[in-house]
Amino acid sequence: MENFYPCLFIMNDYEESDGILLYVSYYRFHSEKSHIYYIVRIEVYKDHVYGVKFFTKQMLNSVKKYSHLTNTYEPRTILYSIFKLMLDIHAKDNLASFMFIGNADEDGNHENTRRYRLYCNIISNIISDKYFKHLRSSKYSLYILANRLKMSDSPFFGEELLEQFIQRFIQEEPEHPNLQFD
């Protein structure tokens, strides 16, 4: 396997801070197979929550950067590099929880997207239940790794986090009285 790894810290951006989102950090790594640079956007939220997003450098200014398909057939290797970054974050913040959203497919559908299914498959096989509770909402293609240490103080932290981020990111349905968890 190639050695992808977020090798360059780009910046911390505090301009998007809004009380829940504290700041954004950017990392970059390079694929020796496809010769593509990837940007990893880590959104740092209150309560030790990290939103993880990534895109190719060439799509930096595109509104479709999170849904662009590269067709390089290396998503597993890319996700392994992102997991290494997550391990570094967790080593520095042992209360860290992580969130992924599988962006909409080409048809605009946000439910059970192809990216979400890939995240579910890979994340559930790589990341143990020992340290994280895996919470999924296929309806919104949202995957959360809720930190079990954090949950020892707040048993419903994971479910509250899932509901909070559905309300934050899903624009078309601001109220979610009947959340469906996978």
Salt bridges, closest charged atoms under 4 A:
GLU16 OE1 - ARG41 NH2 2.71
ASP18 OD2 - ARG168 NH2 2.63
GLU43 OE2 - ARG41 NE 2.77
GLU43 OE2 - LYS53 NZ 3.04
ASP47 OD1 - LYS150 NZ 3.94
ASP93 OD2 - HIS48 ND1 2.96
GLU106 OE2 - ARG114 NH2 3.29
ASP129 OD1 - HIS134 NE2 3.28
GLU159 OE2 - LYS133 NZ 2.62
GLU173 OE1 - LYS139 NZ 3.77
